[in-house]
Amino acid sequence: MNTMEESSVNELVETTGHAGSEWLSRYSSSLMNVFGTPQRVLVRGAGCLVWDADGKEYLDLLGGIAVNALGHAHPFVTSVIASQLATLGHVSNFFTSPTQVALAEKLLELAHAPAGSKVFFSNSGTEANEAAFKLARRNSGDGPVKRTRIIALEGAFHGRTMGALALTAKEAYRAPFEPLPGGVVHIPFGDIAALEAAVDDTVAAVFLEPIQGEAGVRPLPPGYLKAAREATSNVGALLILDEVQTGIGRTGKWFASEDAGIVPDAITLAKGLGGGFPIGAMITFGEQTSSLLSAGQHGTTFGGNPVATAAALATLHALESQNVLANAAAVGEHLRSALAAIAGVTEVRGEGLLIGFDLDADVAPAVVQAGLDAGFIVNSPGPRTIRLAPPLILTTAQADTFLSAFPAILQAAKDAQ
Ligand SMILES: *Cc1c(COP(=O)(O)O)cnc(C)c1O
C-alpha cells in the first residue's frame, strides 16, 4: 500500500486463513493473562450470530455481556458511526459537539429527569461509577457530622478501578489491591431492615444495582428501592443506581428502576448505551446533586467523544423506532417460562433479556463449554448459574433453537463432569 486511501482491516491483519488455535497461541504470548484463556477467536458478526476463526457459527446469547443491544454490525449504527468518524472524530473537552449535547438531552428525556438534571460522559461502566463515587465524596455535608460512609450491598459489582472496586463486594477481586478508598460498608442483600439500620447521618451515598448482574441476576425485592429512597432522603444521603448492566432497554424498559416510583440522585450507565461502541454516562437528578461536582473537579480525555455519542444516539434511535424494548420484554418472558419447564433447571430470574437460571448441579462452566460445542454463547456467573444477556433483537425463533438444544447441552455438561 503506497497511498493512505480507503482500506480495510484485512490489509493490516489477515483476519481469515489462520486457525483459532494459532491466534490463541499468539494471544498467550502477547496478551496479559487477566482474562484467562479466551473461549473462541471471533472474526465476524451479523445480528445475533457470530463466527469464529475456524468458520463455526454461534447464536450469541451473551451479547458481549449485555453490550450488543442491537446485535453485531447493525447497519444503521455502523453507518452513523462511520459518517461521524469521517466528519469529526475527536475533540477535547475544551470543546463540545452537537452529538454530545443531543445525547445528553436524549438521556435526560428518557430518564424523565427534572429541571437542573445533568449528564457526565465516561468511556466505561467503572468510570461512570468513579464519577458517582466522587459525587458521593462531595456530598460530605456542611453540618457538624461529616458524611463519609458509603453503603453498598453484598454481591455488588460496580467495576474494577480502585473506587468502583471499593464498592464491589467480592473478596477475591478486592483483597489483592487493598488498601482501597475507605468508608465503604457492604450490608446484606435485599434486607430492608439492615439498610434502614445502616443509613444514618454519616452516610454520603447508597449504591444499588436494581438487579445484581454479576451475582447471577438477582433482583432487589419489591419495595427495596422505595425504602432506600426514604432512608437516604431522611439523612441527606444520595441514592445512586448502577444501571450499567440493567439500563438502556435490557429489562424491556429504558431503566430497570423506572417502575419503582422513585427519583434517584444519580444513575450510571454503560454496557448497552453505545450498541457495542465504548461509552458510559452518569445522570445526576436535580440542580442540587448536579452541582456537587464543579468545574475542574472531574474530567476525562475521551469521555463524550463525537463518535461515541453518535454511536449512542444511533443505538437509542434504533431501539426506539424499531420497538426493540417490547421485543426484549416478550422474548425474555418466553425464554423464562420455557426455561422453568426444563428438567434440571431449578430457578429462573430476571427481567426482559437479562436472565439468570440455576441448575440442579455445579455444572455451569461445563454448560458454557457444551453450549459452545453446540453453537450457543452463554455465561456462568456462578458454579450452578447460567446468565443470558443476548441482543435485544433476539427473535422467538432464535430463542427456541436454544430452548430445544438446552436439555442435550445440560446432559453433555453432566457427562463431561
Ligand atoms: C459491567 C458492570 C460494571 C463495570 O463496567 P465496565 O465497563 O466493565 O467498567 C459496573 N457495574 C455493573 C452493574 C456492571 O454490570
The ligand as an SDF file (V2000), in Angstrom:
LIG
                    3D

 15 15  0  0  0  0  0  0  0  0999 V2000
  -20.1190   -4.3390   33.8700 C   0  0  0  0  0  0  0  0  0  0  0  0
  -20.5420   -3.5620   35.0460 C   0  0  0  0  0  0  0  0  0  0  0  0
  -19.7630   -2.5220   35.5590 C   0  0  0  0  0  0  0  0  0  0  0  0
  -18.3880   -2.1940   35.0200 C   0  0  0  0  0  0  0  0  0  0  0  0
  -18.4400   -1.7830   33.6910 O   0  0  0  0  0  0  0  0  0  0  0  0
  -17.0740   -1.7690   32.8220 P   0  0  0  0  0  0  0  0  0  0  0  0
  -17.4950   -1.1130   31.5370 O   0  0  0  0  0  0  0  0  0  0  0  0
  -16.6490   -3.1860   32.6670 O   0  0  0  0  0  0  0  0  0  0  0  0
  -16.0840   -0.9730   33.5590 O   0  0  0  0  0  0  0  0  0  0  0  0
  -20.2590   -1.7900   36.6220 C   0  0  0  0  0  0  0  0  0  0  0  0
  -21.4550   -2.0700   37.1660 N   0  0  0  0  0  0  0  0  0  0  0  0
  -22.2380   -3.0560   36.6970 C   0  0  0  0  0  0  0  0  0  0  0  0
  -23.5730   -3.3060   37.3230 C   0  0  0  0  0  0  0  0  0  0  0  0
  -21.8090   -3.8490   35.6330 C   0  0  0  0  0  0  0  0  0  0  0  0
  -22.5670   -4.8520   35.1830 O   0  0  0  0  0  0  0  0  0  0  0  0
  1  2  1  0
  2  3  1  0
  2 14  2  0
  3  4  1  0
  3 10  2  0
  4  5  1  0
  5  6  1  0
  6  7  2  0
  6  8  1  0
  6  9  1  0
 10 11  1  0
 11 12  2  0
 12 13  1  0
 12 14  1  0
 14 15  1  0
M  END
$$$$
